[in-house]
Amino acid sequence: MATKVHLVRELREAANLSQEQLAVAIGVSSGTVRTWERGKEIFLSIPQWKSFAAAVKVEFDDLVTMFSDSKVA
């Protein structure tokens, strides 16, 4: 099972997005994406989670399941 840290990076890379591109798509700074990939807790609104899902080309419900099923670190 992937950790949340690895999941963010894996999804971003699978979608061929840079940290900056993902950040713009979600509406956060690229520094925020970097901190997520280093293990900081992810706090997003529902619209931001939906933007995240769209950016990485994953259904919203599937994204929620992935993060719910993954380990914290």
DSSP file (Angstrom, degrees, kcal/mol; ACC not computed):
  #  RESIDUE AA STRUCTURE BP1 BP2  ACC     N-H-->O    O-->H-N    N-H-->O    O-->H-N    TCO  KAPPA ALPHA  PHI   PSI    X-CA   Y-CA   Z-CA
    1    1 A M              0   0    0      0, 0.0     2,-0.1     0, 0.0    69,-0.0   0.000 360.0 360.0 360.0 132.6    0.0    0.0    0.0
    2    2 A A        -     0   0    0      1,-0.1    69,-1.2    64,-0.1     2,-0.2  -0.371 360.0-122.9 -73.9 151.3    1.4    3.4   -1.0
    3    3 A T  B  >  -a   71   0A   0     67,-0.2     4,-2.6    70,-0.2    69,-0.2  -0.549  25.3-112.2 -86.2 162.1    2.0    6.1    1.6
    4    4 A K  H  > S+     0   0    0     67,-1.7     4,-2.0     1,-0.2     5,-0.2   0.870 118.5  56.8 -61.8 -35.4    0.3    9.5    1.1
    5    5 A V  H  > S+     0   0    0      1,-0.2     4,-1.3     2,-0.2    -1,-0.2   0.952 113.3  38.6 -59.3 -50.0    3.7   11.0    0.5
    6    6 A H  H  > S+     0   0    0      1,-0.2     4,-3.2     2,-0.2    -2,-0.2   0.832 110.3  61.7 -71.3 -31.5    4.4    8.6   -2.4
    7    7 A L  H  X S+     0   0    0     -4,-2.6     4,-2.7     2,-0.2     5,-0.3   0.914 102.2  49.7 -63.6 -44.1    0.8    8.8   -3.7
    8    8 A V  H  X S+     0   0    0     -4,-2.0     4,-2.3     1,-0.2    -1,-0.2   0.952 116.1  42.8 -58.7 -49.4    1.0   12.5   -4.4
    9    9 A R  H  X S+     0   0    0     -4,-1.3     4,-3.0    -5,-0.2     5,-0.3   0.923 114.2  50.6 -64.0 -44.9    4.2   12.1   -6.3
   10   10 A E  H  X S+     0   0    0     -4,-3.2     4,-2.4     1,-0.2    -2,-0.2   0.921 113.2  44.9 -61.3 -45.0    3.1    9.0   -8.1
   11   11 A L  H  X S+     0   0    0     -4,-2.7     4,-1.5    -5,-0.2    -1,-0.2   0.917 114.7  48.9 -64.9 -43.0   -0.1   10.5   -9.3
   12   12 A R  H  <>S+     0   0    0     -4,-2.3     5,-2.4    -5,-0.3     3,-0.2   0.937 114.6  44.3 -62.8 -47.4    1.6   13.8  -10.3
   13   13 A E  H ><5S+     0   0    0     -4,-3.0     3,-1.6     1,-0.2    -1,-0.2   0.881 109.4  55.8 -67.1 -37.9    4.3   12.0  -12.2
   14   14 A A  H 3<5S+     0   0    0     -4,-2.4    -1,-0.2     1,-0.3    -2,-0.2   0.818 108.7  49.0 -63.0 -29.6    1.8    9.6  -13.9
   15   15 A A  T 3<5S-     0   0    0     -4,-1.5    -1,-0.3    -3,-0.2    -2,-0.2   0.372 114.9-121.1 -88.7   4.3    0.0   12.6  -15.2
   16   16 A N  T < 5 +     0   0    0     -3,-1.6     2,-0.4     1,-0.2    -3,-0.2   0.889  63.1 146.3  56.6  43.2    3.3   14.1  -16.4
   17   17 A L      < -     0   0    0     -5,-2.4    -1,-0.2    -6,-0.1     2,-0.1  -0.868  45.1-135.4-110.5 143.2    2.8   17.2  -14.3
   18   18 A S     >  -     0   0    0     -2,-0.4     4,-2.3     1,-0.1     5,-0.2  -0.424  34.9-104.9 -79.5 168.2    5.5   19.2  -12.6
   19   19 A Q  H  > S+     0   0    0      1,-0.2     4,-2.5     2,-0.2     5,-0.1   0.907 124.2  52.1 -59.3 -40.4    4.9   20.3   -9.0
   20   20 A E  H  > S+     0   0    0      2,-0.2     4,-2.5     1,-0.2    -1,-0.2   0.917 108.2  49.6 -62.9 -45.0    4.2   23.8  -10.3
   21   21 A Q  H  > S+     0   0    0      1,-0.2     4,-2.1     2,-0.2    -1,-0.2   0.912 112.7  46.8 -63.0 -42.7    1.6   22.5  -12.8
   22   22 A L  H  X S+     0   0    0     -4,-2.3     4,-2.0     2,-0.2     5,-0.2   0.921 111.2  52.7 -64.4 -42.6   -0.2   20.5  -10.2
   23   23 A A  H  X>S+     0   0    0     -4,-2.5     4,-2.6    -5,-0.2     5,-2.3   0.920 109.8  47.7 -58.8 -45.6   -0.1   23.5   -7.8
   24   24 A V  H  <5S+     0   0    0     -4,-2.5    -1,-0.2     1,-0.2    -2,-0.2   0.910 110.4  52.5 -62.7 -42.4   -1.7   25.8  -10.4
   25   25 A A  H  <5S+     0   0    0     -4,-2.1    -1,-0.2     1,-0.2    -2,-0.2   0.854 117.5  37.5 -62.7 -35.1   -4.4   23.2  -11.2
   26   26 A I  H  <5S-     0   0    0     -4,-2.0    -2,-0.2    -5,-0.1    -1,-0.2   0.773 111.8-115.6 -87.9 -28.5   -5.3   22.9   -7.5
   27   27 A G  T  <5S+     0   0    0     -4,-2.6     2,-0.2     1,-0.4    -3,-0.2   0.782  76.3 109.7  94.1  32.6   -4.9   26.5   -6.5
   28   28 A V  S   <S-     0   0    0     -5,-2.3    -1,-0.4    -6,-0.2     2,-0.1  -0.772  72.9 -88.1-126.8 174.8   -2.0   26.1   -4.1
   29   29 A S     >  -     0   0    0     -2,-0.2     4,-1.5     1,-0.1     3,-0.4  -0.471  30.4-120.2 -81.4 157.6    1.7   27.1   -4.2
   30   30 A S  H  > S+     0   0    0      1,-0.2     4,-2.2     2,-0.2     5,-0.1   0.817 116.0  61.7 -65.7 -28.0    4.3   24.8   -5.7
   31   31 A G  H  > S+     0   0    0      2,-0.2     4,-2.3     1,-0.2    -1,-0.2   0.860  99.7  54.5 -63.0 -35.5    5.9   24.9   -2.2
   32   32 A T  H  > S+     0   0    0     -3,-0.4     4,-2.1     2,-0.2    -2,-0.2   0.925 107.5  48.8 -64.2 -44.7    2.8   23.3   -0.8
   33   33 A V  H  X S+     0   0    0     -4,-1.5     4,-2.2     1,-0.2    -2,-0.2   0.918 110.3  52.5 -61.1 -42.5    3.0   20.4   -3.3
   34   34 A R  H  X S+     0   0    0     -4,-2.2     4,-0.7     1,-0.2    -1,-0.2   0.916 108.3  50.0 -59.5 -43.0    6.7   20.0   -2.3
   35   35 A T  H ><>S+     0   0    0     -4,-2.3     5,-2.7     1,-0.2     3,-0.5   0.872 108.4  52.8 -67.0 -34.5    5.8   19.8    1.4
   36   36 A W  H ><5S+     0   0    0     -4,-2.1     3,-1.5     1,-0.2    -1,-0.2   0.927 107.2  52.1 -61.5 -43.4    3.1   17.2    0.7
   37   37 A E  H 3<5S+     0   0    0     -4,-2.2    -1,-0.2     1,-0.3    -2,-0.2   0.632 108.2  52.7 -70.5 -11.9    5.7   15.1   -1.1
   38   38 A R  T <<5S-     0   0    0     -4,-0.7    -1,-0.3    -3,-0.5    -2,-0.2   0.416 131.5 -89.1 -99.8  -2.2    7.9   15.4    1.9
   39   39 A G  T < 5S+     0   0    0     -3,-1.5    -3,-0.2    -4,-0.4    -2,-0.1   0.458  74.0 145.8 115.4   0.9    5.2   14.2    4.3
   40   40 A K      < -     0   0    0     -5,-2.7    -1,-0.3    -6,-0.1    -2,-0.0  -0.449  58.9 -95.4 -71.7 145.3    3.3   17.2    5.4
   41   41 A E        -     0   0    0     -2,-0.1     2,-0.6     1,-0.1    -1,-0.1  -0.245  37.2-125.3 -58.8 145.1   -0.4   16.6    6.0
   42   42 A I        -     0   0    0     -3,-0.1     2,-0.5    -6,-0.1    -1,-0.1  -0.855  27.5-179.6-100.5 119.9   -2.7   17.5    3.1
   43   43 A F        +     0   0    0     -2,-0.6     2,-0.3     2,-0.0    -2,-0.0  -0.954  17.0 154.0-120.4 110.4   -5.5   20.0    3.8
   44   44 A L        -     0   0    0     -2,-0.5     2,-0.1     4,-0.0    -2,-0.0  -0.955  40.6-118.6-133.2 152.3   -7.7   20.7    0.8
   45   45 A S     >  -     0   0    0     -2,-0.3     4,-2.5     1,-0.1     5,-0.2  -0.411  39.7-102.8 -77.5 165.2  -11.3   21.9    0.3
   46   46 A I  H  > S+     0   0    0      1,-0.2     4,-2.4     2,-0.2     5,-0.2   0.927 124.0  51.6 -57.8 -46.2  -13.6   19.6   -1.7
   47   47 A P  H  > S+     0   0    0      0, 0.0     4,-2.0     0, 0.0    -1,-0.2   0.886 110.2  49.9 -59.9 -35.4  -13.3   21.8   -4.8
   48   48 A Q  H  > S+     0   0    0      2,-0.2     4,-2.6     1,-0.2    -2,-0.2   0.896 108.9  51.1 -69.0 -38.7   -9.5   21.6   -4.5
   49   49 A W  H  X S+     0   0    0     -4,-2.5     4,-2.7     2,-0.2    -1,-0.2   0.905 110.2  50.5 -62.0 -39.5   -9.7   17.8   -4.2
   50   50 A K  H  X S+     0   0    0     -4,-2.4     4,-2.3     2,-0.2    -2,-0.2   0.892 110.6  48.8 -65.5 -38.4  -11.8   17.7   -7.3
   51   51 A S  H  X S+     0   0    0     -4,-2.0     4,-2.6     2,-0.2    -2,-0.2   0.896 110.2  51.9 -65.8 -39.8   -9.3   19.9   -9.1
   52   52 A F  H  X S+     0   0    0     -4,-2.6     4,-2.2     2,-0.2    -2,-0.2   0.945 110.1  48.8 -58.6 -49.5   -6.5   17.5   -7.9
   53   53 A A  H  <>S+     0   0    0     -4,-2.7     5,-2.7     1,-0.2     4,-0.4   0.917 112.8  47.1 -58.3 -45.6   -8.4   14.5   -9.3
   54   54 A A  H ><5S+     0   0    0     -4,-2.3     3,-0.9     3,-0.2    -1,-0.2   0.904 110.6  52.7 -63.6 -41.4   -9.0   16.2  -12.6
   55   55 A A  H 3<5S+     0   0    0     -4,-2.6    -1,-0.2     1,-0.2    -2,-0.2   0.881 114.9  39.8 -63.9 -38.6   -5.4   17.3  -12.9
   56   56 A V  T 3<5S-     0   0    0     -4,-2.2    -1,-0.2    -5,-0.2    -2,-0.2   0.347 113.1-118.6 -95.1   7.2   -4.0   13.8  -12.3
   57   57 A K  T < 5 +     0   0    0     -3,-0.9     2,-0.4    -4,-0.4    -3,-0.2   0.906  69.3 130.2  60.0  48.0   -6.8   12.3  -14.5
   58   58 A V      < -     0   0    0     -5,-2.7    -1,-0.2    -6,-0.1    -2,-0.1  -0.981  65.4-103.8-128.8 140.8   -8.4   10.2  -11.7
   59   59 A E     >  -     0   0    0     -2,-0.4     4,-2.4     1,-0.1     3,-0.2  -0.385  31.3-122.8 -61.4 141.1  -12.0   10.0  -10.8
   60   60 A F  H  > S+     0   0    0      1,-0.2     4,-2.5     2,-0.2     5,-0.2   0.911 111.6  50.4 -53.5 -48.6  -12.8   12.0   -7.6
   61   61 A D  H  > S+     0   0    0      1,-0.2     4,-2.1     2,-0.2    -1,-0.2   0.875 110.5  50.2 -60.4 -37.8  -14.2    9.0   -5.8
   62   62 A D  H  > S+     0   0    0      2,-0.2     4,-2.7    -3,-0.2    -1,-0.2   0.895 109.2  51.5 -67.2 -39.5  -11.2    6.9   -6.7
   63   63 A L  H  X S+     0   0    0     -4,-2.4     4,-2.4     2,-0.2     5,-0.2   0.924 109.1  50.2 -62.7 -44.5   -8.9    9.6   -5.4
   64   64 A V  H  X S+     0   0    0     -4,-2.5     4,-2.2     1,-0.2    -1,-0.2   0.925 112.0  48.3 -59.2 -44.7  -10.7    9.7   -2.1
   65   65 A T  H  X S+     0   0    0     -4,-2.1     4,-2.5     2,-0.2    -2,-0.2   0.913 109.1  53.4 -63.0 -43.2  -10.5    5.9   -1.8
   66   66 A M  H  X S+     0   0    0     -4,-2.7     4,-1.0     1,-0.2    -1,-0.2   0.929 113.9  41.4 -57.8 -46.5   -6.8    6.0   -2.6
   67   67 A F  H  < S+     0   0    0     -4,-2.4    -1,-0.2     1,-0.2    -2,-0.2   0.826 114.2  52.1 -74.0 -30.3   -6.0    8.5    0.1
   68   68 A S  H  < S+     0   0    0     -4,-2.2    -1,-0.2    -5,-0.2    -2,-0.2   0.868 114.0  43.5 -70.2 -35.8   -8.4    6.8    2.6
   69   69 A D  H  < S+     0   0    0     -4,-2.5    -2,-0.2    -5,-0.2    -1,-0.2   0.623  98.6  90.8 -85.3 -14.4   -6.7    3.5    2.0
   70   70 A S  S  < S-     0   0    0     -4,-1.0   -67,-0.2    -5,-0.2   -68,-0.0  -0.442  82.4-103.8 -85.6 157.9   -3.1    4.8    2.1
   71   71 A K  B     -a    3   0A   0    -69,-1.2   -67,-1.7    -2,-0.1   -66,-0.1  -0.316  28.5-116.0 -72.2 160.2   -0.9    5.0    5.2
   72   72 A V              0   0    0    -69,-0.2   -67,-0.2     1,-0.2    -1,-0.1   0.892 360.0 360.0 -67.3 -41.1   -0.3    8.4    6.8
   73   73 A A              0   0    0    -69,-0.1   -70,-0.2   -70,-0.1    -1,-0.2   0.363 360.0 360.0-136.2 360.0    3.4    8.4    6.1
